[in-house]
């Protein structure tokens, strides 16, 4: 595919996203219809689409609209490229620019438009992050780094770095966690590498690893990952201590890949349905990585920034409260209730913990920390609670 054909493919995908499809659905559909596209073509189209979603308001302002053409026109203007070099340049290129398109567009307005943030959400971001709000918003315009978690049960960080380098995958330690590596070259080779296939490394954000490193894990614990999802934190916990590991998720299908990943990593676990939790409890440590806005991970999932609404945020806050209340009943008398989000919003983080402590006077917070996107990871929050 020519560069112009890749832009046209991105336009088509973005228009499908605008009509209600998820980016992944739209990209998958385009890929199935476009068997001629090679791996580099698919990667380039994907990058165009996700860059446009990260910078939707900026590109729409520069390009004169939120259509696929408007966003890609804005992307070219933002990068200083001549749109006429691509629009109308080849048979498979976007059609030539109209006079209206040539005259459309303006410099993004200072504030949430220039920072690619929803107007309604920006005040909450400022309230939550203060003078770090602008740096956070600017960080979301860029692609997320690729982080690996080293499985310390199988290998040291230094040894696996050398092994990955032999496969032309270059890494450097990330300061957020002692298990974290950041890929600086060769990320697309990872899934074919022996270190990945043998479970010596897993894909996991450095701050997500840091959340697990902060947990008071010790050998012999009975540990429940209450909102396990794909199981990344469950596997990370099992790599740090010899624990009896249980996993649970209200949508159990989210854990469908966990058995394969656990076998690769050399981890045993027992998956529990909601009805099984009380019968198998109590647990020494219950980790609740609750459903949230995902605002700390919007570099990876930029659609979330535009799909979140005030009503959805209220719904998520209610779910978080319910999970905390239920999970607290599953913790042993001397145990730890750990709460985590990949959010930067105070209403999902410190305010949620504060409300729980007001309603549950027998509990106290013994740990609380946030990890910030401008520091080179996803944004995360975690707090540890114990009974008084």
N, C-alpha and C positions, 0 to 999 in steps of 0.2 A: 504494500500500500504506500502511496505517496503521502507526504505530510498533509497535503490538502485533503486527501481521501480520509485520513485519520480525523481531521477536524470535522468533516461532514458526518462521519460515524458518531463522533461525540455529540454533534448537534442533534442527531436522531435519538440518541440515548437520553440526552437531557430533556428533550421534549416529552419522552415517555415518563421520565421522572416527574416532570411538571404535571402530567395528566394523572398521577397517582401511583405509579409503579415505584417500587424501591429501586435504588441504583443497582443493587446486586441482581434483581430480577431483570431489569432492563439490559444490563450488560450481558447476562447469561443468554437472554433471548437474542440479542444482536450476535453473540458469538456462535450460536447454533445456526443462525441464518447466514453466517459469513465464514464458511469453512475455508475460504481462500486466505483468511487472515492468519498470519504467522504469530508466534508467541510475542515477538517484539511489537507487532501491530496491536495485539490485544492489550499489552502492557501500556502502550502509548495512549490508546483510546481510554483505558481505565484512568490513567493519570490525568488526562484532559478533563474527564467527567468529575473526578474527585477534587481536582484543583478548582473547578468551577463551583462546586458545592461549598467548598471552604470559603471562597471569596465571592459568594453569590451577589451580595449587594454592591460591592466594588465593581465587579464585572458588569452587572446590570446597569449601573450608573454610566460607566464608560461606553458600554455598547448600546445603550438606549432601550433596554428591555430585558425581561427575564425569560424570553424564549431561548431555545438552544442557540439560534443564530446570534441573538443579542449577547448571550453570555460568552460565546466563543469570540465574537467581535471584540467584546470588552477585554477578554483575556489577551488577545493579540495587541490591543492598544496598551494594556498594562505592561506588557513585556517589551514594548517599543517596536514590534514587528509591523510591517506594512501589510494590512489586510488584503490589499489587491494582489499581493504575491500568492495568496492562497484562494481567496474567493474568486471563482470563475477562471482559475488558472489551468485546469485540466478537466477531462470528461467526468471524472468522479469527484470533483471538488464541489464545495458549496457554490450555488449560483452567484453570479456577480452581485455586488452591492448595489442597492437602489440608491437614488438620490436622497431619499428620506433617511436611509440607514447611514449614509455618509454624513448627514447633518445632525444625526441624533447623538445623544450622549453628553455627559457633563462630568466635571471633576467631582468625585465623591464628596459629599458634605461632611464636615468635621463632626465627629461623634459616632454614634452607632452605625451609620451608613459606611463611613470610611473604615470602621473597625469590623465590619461584617458581623454585626450583632443585631438581633431583633430589638426593635424599639422598646417593647414592653418589658423585656428581660434586662436591659442594660442597667436600670437603677438597682436591681437586685444584685447584679454583678458588682457594682460599685460598693453597695452596702456590705457585700460579703468579702471583697478583696481589697477595698480601699485603694491605696496608691499602686497596688499591683494589678488593678483591673485592666489598664491599657496594655501592659506587657502580656497579660494572659490573652487578651483578645488578639493581639498581633501574633502571638505564638500559634493560635488556632488557624492562622492563614497558611501555615507551613505543614509539610508532611511530617507525620510522626516517625521517629527513629524506630529501627527494628532491634528489639532487645531479646536476649536469650537468658533463660535460667539454667544454670549448671546444676545437674543432679549430683549433689555432694556425696550421695550414697555410692556413686559409681566412679567419680573422677574429681580431680581438683580443677579449679578454674584455670590455672596455668597450663595444666596438661591438655585440657580440651581446647584451649586457645591454639596451642601448637598443632593439634590434630586438625582443627578447622582450617588453619593456615595451609596445611598440606593439600586441602581441597579448594584452595584459593578463596577461602572465606576469611576475611581479615576482621578482627574484633579488638575492642579495647574494654577494660573494666569500667563499669558504671558505678559511681560513688553511692548510689541510693541503697545498694544491698551487696553483701559479700558474695552472692551467687550470680550477680548480674553482669552480662556482657552486652555491649552495643556493637552491632555489625556496621562496619565502615566501608566494606567492599564485599561484593559477592553474595548478597542476600538471596538472590534468586536461585542460588545453588544449594541452599540450606536443606531443602526437603529430600534431596538425593544424597546428602552426606551421611557417612557411617555414624557420626556422632549423634545425629538426629534420629536416624532409623533405629539405633540401639538404645535410645532413651537417655543418653548422657546430657543432652540439652533439650530444652523445650522452649517454644516461643512464649514469652510472658513479659509484660511491661516491667520495668525496673521498680516503679513505685508499688505495683502489685506484689512484687517480691518483698519489698520493704515492709509492707503491711504484715506479711507472714513472718519475716525476721523479727518484728517487734513483739510477736506473740510469746507468752511465757510457756513455751512448749518444753516438755521433759518426758523422758522415757516412762512408759507405763500408763500414760494418760489415755482416757477414753475421750475422743475428740469427735465432735459433730460439725461438719460443714453444712450449715442449715440451708443456705441458698447456693448450692454447689455449681449450678450452671454447667459449663464444660469441664469443671473439675480442676482448673489450674491451681487454685490455692490449696485444694485438698492434696494434690500431688506434692506441692511445695512443702506442706506441713509434714507429710510422711517422709520427706527427704531430710528433714531436720531433727526428727526424734523417732524413736521406736514406739509408736502409738497404735492403739486400736482405733481404726479410722472408720467413721460412718459418714455417709453423704445423703443429702436430701435436697430435692427441689420441688416446689409446688407444680412446676411443669416438668415432669420426669423425663420427657423426651429430650430436654436440653442436655441430659447426662448420657445420651446414647453412645457417644464416642469415648466415654470415660473408661470402659473396660479395656479397650485396645490401648489407650494411652497408659493406663495403669500397668498393664502387662509389659509394655515396652520399658516403663520406668522401674519395674520390679516392685510394685506397690500392691498391697492387698487392702480391700475396703469392702464394706457392706452398705449397699444402697437401701435406704428406708423410704417407704411411702409415708405420707402424713399420718395415717392411722397407726403406724408402727412406732412413732417417735416416743410416746410416753412409755410404751411397753419396753423399749430398749434403753431408756434413760435411767437415772440422770447421767450427765456427762461432765467431765472435769473442765472442758473448754467447749464452748459453742461459738462458732464464728458465723456472723450474719452479714454477708456481703450483699446488702439488700438491693432490690430494684430501685433505680434512681434515674435522674435526668440524663446521666452519662456525660454531664458537662465537662468533666475532666478528661474525657476521651473523644471529644468532638473532632480532633485532628484525624482520628481513625474512622469515625462515623459521623461525617459532617452533616448528613441529613438530620440527625437528631437535633441540631441547633434550630432548624426551621420547623420541625414537626412538634417540638415542645410547645405547650400552651399553658396559660394560667390554670385552667381546669385540670389538665393532665398533671401539672406539678402538685396540685392539691390532692389528686388521687394517689400519686406516688407517696406523698407525705403520710397519708392515712395508712397505706400499706406498710410503710416503714414502722409506724407506731404499732400496728398489729403484730408484725413480726417480732419486734423487740419484746412486747408483752408476752407472746407465746413462748419465745425462746428462753426468756428468763425463768420460766417454770421448768425448764429442762436442765438447768445447771445445778450441780451439786452444791451443798451448803458453803463449801470453801472454794468453789469453782469460779471461772471467769467467763463473763459474757462479753464477747468482742463484736463490735459494730464497725462496719466499713462501707464506704461508698466510693464510686469513681465520679464524685461530684465536687464542685467548688462552692456550691450554694449553701449559705449558712442555715437556711431553713431545712435542709436535708442533713446537715451535719451537727454543728454545735447546738442549734436550737432544738433539734430532735432529741439529742442526749439530755439537754436541760429539761425538756418537758417530761421525759421518762423519769428523771430523778425527782422532779416535783411530785409526780404521781406515785413514785415508789421510794419512799423515804428510807427503806432498809438497804438501798443500794448507794454506791458512791463511785465516782470516776477516779481511776488510778493512773490512767494514761490517756493522752489525747494528742494527736499530731495530724498535720496536713502536709501533703506533698504537692508542689506547684508545677504547672506545665512549663513556665519559663525556665525551670531548673533542669529540663531535659527529659522529663518523663510525663506520663499521664498525671492528671490531678486526682489525688486520692485523699480521703480522710479516714481516720480510724480512732476509736476510743475503746478502752477496756473498763469494764464495770465489775465490781465485786460487792458482795453483801457486807454491810457494816458489822 
